[in-house]
Amino acid sequence: MLKISDLLLLAERYGAALDIPRKTVSNRVFRDSKKLQQLHEGADIVTGRFHSAIEWFSENWPDGAEWPESIERPAAVSREAAE
């Protein structure tokens, strides 16, 4: 089962791979530059938004960056197949 700490790890690794700050990562994922910081400070997140963020990271993972082994990566789902 995925946890908020997994989401924060993905955000950290994504930001490091692209050399961008947490606020920028947060804005890309949530369209809210403060959300990742709030989660880091103990805030909660609704399930749908959490899973959407994990999927966002999977779909937008930087080329050449290694996905953390401790986190199961979601299977790629074609947008056309989902519709």
TORKOL-547584 format. One record per atom (N, C-alpha, C, CB): residue number from 0; residue in one letter; atom name; x negated, y negated, z negated. Coordinates in Angstrom, 3 decimals. Atoms other than C-alpha are relative to their C-alpha. Glycine has a CB too. Example, Ala and Ser with C-alpha at 12.3 -4.5 7.8 and 13.67 -1.06 7.14 Angstrom:
# TORKOL-547584
REC  num  residuo  atomo         u         v         w
REC    0        A      N    -0.890     1.190     0.000
REC    0        A     CA   -12.300     4.500    -7.800
REC    0        A      C    -0.900    -1.200     0.000
REC    0        A     CB     0.992    -0.027    -1.246
REC    1        S      N     0.820     1.190     0.060
REC    1        S     CA   -13.670     1.060    -7.140
REC    1        S      C     0.770    -1.090    -0.730
REC    1        S     CB    -0.414    -0.462     1.415
END
This chain:
# TORKOL-547584
REC  num  residuo  atomo         u         v         w
REC    0        M      N    -0.831     1.166     0.000
REC    0        M     CA     0.000     0.000     0.000
REC    0        M      C    -0.887    -1.245     0.000
REC    0        M     CB     0.951     0.011    -1.205
REC    1        L      N     0.758     1.235    -0.095
REC    1        L     CA    -1.314    -3.405     0.960
REC    1        L      C     0.351    -0.933    -1.152
REC    1        L     CB     0.260    -0.687     1.341
REC    2        K      N    -0.167     0.936     1.110
REC    2        K     CA    -1.789    -6.056    -1.705
REC    2        K      C    -0.421    -1.400     0.451
REC    2        K     CB    -0.829     0.454    -1.239
REC    3        I      N     0.394     1.368    -0.304
REC    3        I     CA    -2.247    -9.814    -1.750
REC    3        I      C    -1.521    -0.104     0.085
REC    3        I     CB     0.548    -0.972    -1.062
REC    4        S      N     1.468     0.030    -0.055
REC    4        S     CA    -5.939    -9.199    -2.434
REC    4        S      C    -0.518     0.462     1.365
REC    4        S     CB    -0.593     0.885    -1.112
REC    5        D      N     0.384    -0.438    -1.346
REC    5        D     CA    -6.117    -7.382     0.928
REC    5        D      C     0.174    -1.142     1.006
REC    5        D     CB     0.840     1.228     0.432
REC    6        L      N    -0.253     1.143    -0.871
REC    6        L     CA    -4.576   -10.374     2.682
REC    6        L      C    -1.080    -1.059    -0.187
REC    6        L     CB     1.390    -0.597    -0.281
REC    7        L      N     1.044     0.990     0.271
REC    7        L     CA    -7.071   -12.677     0.993
REC    7        L      C    -1.358     0.447     0.540
REC    7        L     CB    -0.099    -0.259    -1.502
REC    8        L      N     1.246    -0.519    -0.561
REC    8        L     CA    -9.950   -10.412     2.032
REC    8        L      C    -0.021    -0.185     1.518
REC    8        L     CB    -0.177     1.490    -0.361
REC    9        L      N    -0.077     0.211    -1.448
REC    9        L     CA    -8.773   -10.514     5.652
REC    9        L      C    -0.236    -1.468     0.334
REC    9        L     CB     1.368     0.460     0.547
REC   10        A      N     0.165     1.436    -0.238
REC   10        A     CA    -8.554   -14.300     5.471
REC   10        A      C    -1.454    -0.422    -0.178
REC   10        A     CB     0.901    -0.807    -0.946
REC   11        E      N     1.404     0.328     0.262
REC   11        E     CA   -12.049   -14.531     3.992
REC   11        E      C    -0.896     0.481     1.143
REC   11        E     CB    -0.459     0.627    -1.330
REC   12        R      N     0.836    -0.569    -1.071
REC   12        R     CA   -13.581   -12.235     6.628
REC   12        R      C     0.256    -0.700     1.334
REC   12        R     CB     0.267     1.512     0.143
REC   13        Y      N    -0.356     0.702    -1.232
REC   13        Y     CA   -11.714   -13.944     9.470
REC   13        Y      C    -0.677    -1.371     0.020
REC   13        Y     CB     1.546    -0.147     0.127
REC   14        G      N     0.617     1.321     0.082
REC   14        G     CA   -12.871   -17.369     8.315
REC   14        G      C    -1.507     0.052     0.125
REC   14        G     CB     0.370    -0.662    -1.294
REC   15        A      N     1.460    -0.148    -0.085
REC   15        A     CA   -16.448   -16.168     7.899
REC   15        A      C    -0.444     0.324     1.430
REC   15        A     CB    -0.483     1.103    -0.963
REC   16        A      N     0.365    -0.391    -1.367
REC   16        A     CA   -16.489   -14.603    11.364
REC   16        A      C     0.047    -1.192     0.960
REC   16        A     CB     0.936     1.109     0.501
REC   17        L      N    -0.145     1.162    -0.875
REC   17        L     CA   -15.380   -17.880    12.941
REC   17        L      C    -0.600    -1.276    -0.599
REC   17        L     CB     1.464    -0.226     0.307
REC   18        D      N     0.602     1.133     0.700
REC   18        D     CA   -17.136   -20.161    10.439
REC   18        D      C     0.990    -1.160    -0.141
REC   18        D     CB    -1.257    -0.469     0.738
REC   19        I      N    -1.030     1.012     0.229
REC   19        I     CA   -13.934   -21.995     9.542
REC   19        I      C     0.469     0.086    -1.457
REC   19        I     CB     1.202     0.189     0.986
REC   20        P      N    -0.415     0.008     1.403
REC   20        P     CA   -12.590   -23.028     6.115
REC   20        P      C     1.357     0.667    -0.228
REC   20        P     CB     0.049    -1.420    -0.506
REC   21        R      N    -1.250    -0.659     0.402
REC   21        R     CA    -9.716   -21.370     4.230
REC   21        R      C     1.223    -0.787     0.466
REC   21        R     CB     0.044     0.173    -1.523
REC   22        K      N    -1.143     0.825    -0.420
REC   22        K     CA    -7.404   -24.313     5.026
REC   22        K      C     0.334     0.215     1.468
REC   22        K     CB    -0.290    -1.480    -0.252
REC   23        T      N    -0.220    -0.208    -1.431
REC   23        T     CA    -7.873   -23.767     8.748
REC   23        T      C     0.588     1.374     0.252
REC   23        T     CB    -1.308    -0.168     0.781
REC   24        V      N    -0.540    -1.355    -0.129
REC   24        V     CA    -7.275   -20.022     8.457
REC   24        V      C     1.465    -0.004    -0.438
REC   24        V     CB    -0.831     1.020    -0.847
REC   25        S      N    -1.355     0.061     0.534
REC   25        S     CA    -4.179   -20.696     6.360
REC   25        S      C     0.952    -0.664     0.980
REC   25        S     CB     0.013    -0.746    -1.325
REC   26        N      N    -0.834     0.701    -0.962
REC   26        N     CA    -2.834   -23.137     8.912
REC   26        N      C     0.276     0.864     1.233
REC   26        N     CB    -0.664    -1.310     0.413
REC   27        R      N    -0.193    -0.873    -1.169
REC   27        R     CA    -3.353   -20.658    11.755
REC   27        R      C     0.980     1.132    -0.296
REC   27        R     CB    -1.343     0.586     0.451
REC   28        V      N    -0.822    -1.160     0.353
REC   28        V     CA    -1.665   -17.792     9.936
REC   28        V      C     1.405    -0.407    -0.427
REC   28        V     CB    -0.667     0.795    -1.115
REC   29        F      N    -1.277     0.360     0.624
REC   29        F     CA     1.103   -19.550     8.032
REC   29        F      C     0.587    -1.325     0.469
REC   29        F     CB    -0.172    -0.051    -1.471
REC   30        R      N    -0.381     1.366    -0.353
REC   30        R     CA     1.290   -23.001     9.643
REC   30        R      C     0.202    -0.827    -1.281
REC   30        R     CB     1.297    -0.002     0.869
REC   31        D      N    -0.012     0.646     1.312
REC   31        D     CA     0.668   -24.172     6.080
REC   31        D      C    -1.428     0.073    -0.537
REC   31        D     CB     1.037     0.691    -0.993
REC   32        S      N     1.416    -0.016     0.377
REC   32        S     CA    -2.869   -25.194     5.164
REC   32        S      C    -0.234     0.300    -1.472
REC   32        S     CB    -0.625    -1.316     0.335
REC   33        K      N     0.157    -0.224     1.435
REC   33        K     CA    -2.201   -24.663     1.440
REC   33        K      C     0.346     1.415    -0.449
REC   33        K     CB     0.849    -0.968    -0.748
REC   34        K      N    -0.534    -1.286     0.441
REC   34        K     CA    -0.684   -21.154     1.391
REC   34        K      C    -1.083     0.961    -0.488
REC   34        K     CB     0.771     0.641     1.125
REC   35        L      N     1.048    -0.927     0.443
REC   35        L     CA    -3.913   -19.122     1.167
REC   35        L      C    -0.593    -0.438    -1.334
REC   35        L     CB    -1.109     0.101     1.057
REC   36        Q      N     0.512     0.484     1.280
REC   36        Q     CA    -5.198   -21.338    -1.643
REC   36        Q      C     0.992     0.313    -1.117
REC   36        Q     CB    -0.279    -1.518     0.062
REC   37        Q      N    -1.017    -0.316     1.000
REC   37        Q     CA    -1.909   -20.890    -3.487
REC   37        Q      C    -0.031     1.484    -0.358
REC   37        Q     CB     1.393    -0.393     0.511
REC   38        L      N     0.095    -1.436     0.258
REC   38        L     CA    -2.167   -17.105    -3.102
REC   38        L      C    -1.252     0.317    -0.810
REC   38        L     CB    -0.009     0.788     1.322
REC   39        H      N     1.254    -0.182     0.728
REC   39        H     CA    -5.757   -17.259    -4.305
REC   39        H      C     0.163    -0.376    -1.474
REC   39        H     CB    -1.116    -0.840     0.641
REC   40        E      N    -0.232     0.474     1.364
REC   40        E     CA    -4.507   -19.083    -7.404
REC   40        E      C     1.102     0.776    -0.721
REC   40        E     CB     0.352    -1.468     0.024
REC   41        G      N    -0.971    -0.851     0.664
REC   41        G     CA    -1.870   -16.425    -8.135
REC   41        G      C     1.435    -0.121     0.469
REC   41        G     CB    -0.039    -0.273    -1.411
REC   42        A      N    -1.363     0.128    -0.525
REC   42        A     CA     1.187   -17.510    -6.167
REC   42        A      C     0.431     1.302     0.669
REC   42        A     CB     0.094    -1.177     1.003
REC   43        D      N    -0.564    -1.188    -0.631
REC   43        D     CA     3.450   -14.905    -4.625
REC   43        D      C     0.381    -0.316     1.442
REC   43        D     CB     1.229     0.511    -0.788
REC   44        I      N    -0.400     0.142    -1.393
REC   44        I     CA     4.662   -14.338    -1.076
REC   44        I      C     1.114     1.012     0.274
REC   44        I     CB    -1.220     0.213     0.972
REC   45        V      N    -1.082    -0.935    -0.317
REC   45        V     CA     7.818   -12.771     0.353
REC   45        V      C    -0.531     1.083     0.937
REC   45        V     CB     1.213    -0.742     0.645
REC   46        T      N     0.476    -1.177    -0.733
REC   46        T     CA     7.433    -9.362     1.958
REC   46        T      C    -0.110    -0.239     1.502
REC   46        T     CB     0.920     1.167    -0.254
REC   47        G      N     0.017     0.228    -1.449
REC   47        G     CA     8.307   -10.411     5.506
REC   47        G      C    -1.148    -0.890     0.429
REC   47        G     CB     1.304    -0.612     0.447
REC   48        R      N     1.087     0.926    -0.326
REC   48        R     CA     5.839   -13.277     5.513
REC   48        R      C    -1.355     0.674    -0.209
REC   48        R     CB     0.099    -1.280    -0.860
REC   49        F      N     1.226    -0.736     0.270
REC   49        F     CA     3.165   -11.036     4.017
REC   49        F      C    -0.339     0.926     1.179
REC   49        F     CB     0.139     0.813    -1.305
REC   50        H      N     0.244    -0.938    -1.099
REC   50        H     CA     3.556    -8.366     6.716
REC   50        H      C    -0.268    -0.724     1.317
REC   50        H     CB     1.188     0.938     0.162
REC   51        S      N     0.266     0.795    -1.207
REC   51        S     CA     3.694   -11.001     9.450
REC   51        S      C    -1.442    -0.504     0.004
REC   51        S     CB     0.982    -1.193     0.093
REC   52        A      N     1.386     0.481     0.093
REC   52        A     CA     0.371   -12.374     8.193
REC   52        A      C    -0.988     1.125     0.295
REC   52        A     CB    -0.274    -0.588    -1.397
REC   53        I      N     0.885    -1.143    -0.273
REC   53        I     CA    -1.256    -8.916     8.204
REC   53        I      C    -0.009     0.304     1.495
REC   53        I     CB     0.449     1.255    -0.804
REC   54        E      N    -0.084    -0.241    -1.439
REC   54        E     CA    -0.010    -8.378    11.760
REC   54        E      C    -0.701    -1.101     0.792
REC   54        E     CB     1.461     0.106     0.434
REC   55        W      N     0.673     1.108    -0.671
REC   55        W     CA    -1.262   -11.834    12.756
REC   55        W      C    -1.502     0.240     0.007
REC   55        W     CB     0.332    -1.344    -0.685
REC   56        F      N     1.436    -0.263     0.062
REC   56        F     CA    -4.744   -10.973    11.551
REC   56        F      C    -0.387     1.124     0.951
REC   56        F     CB    -0.420     0.352    -1.432
REC   57        S      N     0.317    -1.126    -0.871
REC   57        S     CA    -4.669    -7.654    13.413
REC   57        S      C    -0.008    -0.426     1.472
REC   57        S     CB     1.007     1.137    -0.218
REC   58        E      N    -0.113     0.441    -1.395
REC   58        E     CA    -3.581    -9.307    16.669
REC   58        E      C    -1.031    -1.058     0.384
REC   58        E     CB     1.383    -0.543     0.250
REC   59        N      N     0.903     1.117    -0.283
REC   59        N     CA    -6.017   -12.216    16.366
REC   59        N      C    -1.401     0.199    -0.560
REC   59        N     CB     0.577    -1.268    -0.555
REC   60        W      N     1.290    -0.270     0.619
REC   60        W     CA    -9.051   -10.502    14.855
REC   60        W      C    -1.125    -0.372     0.963
REC   60        W     CB    -0.107     1.485    -0.415
REC   61        P      N     1.092     0.426    -0.884
REC   61        P     CA   -12.301   -11.996    16.230
REC   61        P      C    -0.772     1.179     0.601
REC   61        P     CB    -0.959    -0.896    -0.765
REC   62        D      N     0.826    -1.005    -0.667
REC   62        D     CA   -14.207    -9.936    18.761
REC   62        D      C    -1.338     0.100    -0.720
REC   62        D     CB    -0.207    -0.349     1.504
REC   63        G      N     1.288    -0.236     0.630
REC   63        G     CA   -17.267    -8.383    17.187
REC   63        G      C     0.033     0.000    -1.524
REC   63        G     CB    -0.958    -1.022     0.461
REC   64        A      N    -0.113    -0.007     1.471
REC   64        A     CA   -16.019    -8.836    13.607
REC   64        A      C     0.561     1.356    -0.427
REC   64        A     CB     0.922    -1.181    -0.518
REC   65        E      N    -0.426    -1.310     0.486
REC   65        E     CA   -15.559    -5.651    11.610
REC   65        E      C     1.215    -0.142    -0.923
REC   65        E     CB    -1.159     0.708    -0.739
REC   66        W      N    -1.186    -0.042     0.851
REC   66        W     CA   -12.102    -5.014    10.147
REC   66        W      C    -0.385     0.727    -1.291
REC   66        W     CB     1.212     0.713     0.725
REC   67        P      N     0.381    -0.653     1.261
REC   67        P     CA   -12.484    -4.145     6.430
REC   67        P      C     0.495     1.452    -0.080
REC   67        P     CB     0.552    -0.795    -1.184
REC   68        E      N    -0.341    -1.426     0.061
REC   68        E     CA   -12.547    -0.359     5.974
REC   68        E      C     1.068     0.304    -1.038
REC   68        E     CB    -1.235     0.815    -0.300
REC   69        S      N    -0.941    -0.262     1.091
REC   69        S     CA   -10.476    -0.574     2.788
REC   69        S      C     1.440    -0.376     0.337
REC   69        S     CB    -0.432    -0.748    -1.227
REC   70        I      N    -1.341     0.452    -0.387
REC   70        I     CA    -7.498    -2.023     4.683
REC   70        I      C     0.414     0.706     1.279
REC   70        I     CB     0.042    -1.544     0.189
REC   71        E      N    -0.512    -0.668    -1.193
REC   71        E     CA    -5.428     0.028     7.093
REC   71        E      C     0.475    -1.057     0.991
REC   71        E     CB     1.154     0.987    -0.358
REC   72        R      N    -0.365     0.982    -1.023
REC   72        R     CA    -5.105    -1.916    10.323
REC   72        R      C     1.307     0.420     0.666
REC   72        R     CB    -1.130    -0.148     1.058
REC   73        P      N    -1.268    -0.338    -0.655
REC   73        P     CA    -1.586    -2.101    11.764
REC   73        P      C    -0.231     0.407     1.449
REC   73        P     CB     0.975    -1.188    -0.065
REC   74        A      N     0.076    -0.415    -1.392
REC   74        A     CA    -1.097    -0.344    15.068
REC   74        A      C     0.465    -1.164     0.873
REC   74        A     CB     0.862     1.279     0.258
REC   75        A      N    -0.395     1.054    -0.927
REC   75        A     CA    -0.886    -2.723    17.992
REC   75        A      C     1.377     0.304     0.553
REC   75        A     CB    -1.023    -0.147     1.142
REC   76        V      N    -1.352    -0.170    -0.514
REC   76        V     CA     2.720    -3.228    19.011
REC   76        V      C     0.176    -1.000     1.133
REC   76        V     CB     1.085    -0.203    -1.126
REC   77        S      N    -0.236     0.863    -1.154
REC   77        S     CA     3.480    -4.581    22.434
REC   77        S      C     1.249    -0.840    -0.253
REC   77        S     CB     0.151     0.838     1.305
REC   78        R      N    -1.152     0.898     0.180
REC   78        R     CA     5.772    -7.605    22.224
REC   78        R      C     1.145     0.425     0.926
REC   78        R     CB    -0.405    -1.480     0.282
REC   79        E      N    -1.027    -0.431    -0.942
REC   79        E     CA     7.627    -6.311    25.308
REC   79        E      C     0.710     1.239    -0.492
REC   79        E     CB    -0.606     0.261     1.365
REC   80        A      N    -0.604    -1.232     0.510
REC   80        A     CA     8.197    -2.906    23.714
REC   80        A      C     0.914    -0.289    -1.181
REC   80        A     CB    -1.084     0.999    -0.409
REC   81        A      N    -0.797     0.348     1.173
REC   81        A     CA     9.554    -4.565    20.574
REC   81        A      C     1.322    -0.647     0.387
REC   81        A     CB    -0.783    -0.932    -0.907
REC   82        E      N    -1.228     0.676    -0.442
REC   82        E     CA    12.147    -6.493    22.576
REC   82        E      C     0.868     0.976     0.678
REC   82        E     CB    -0.290    -1.173     0.926
END
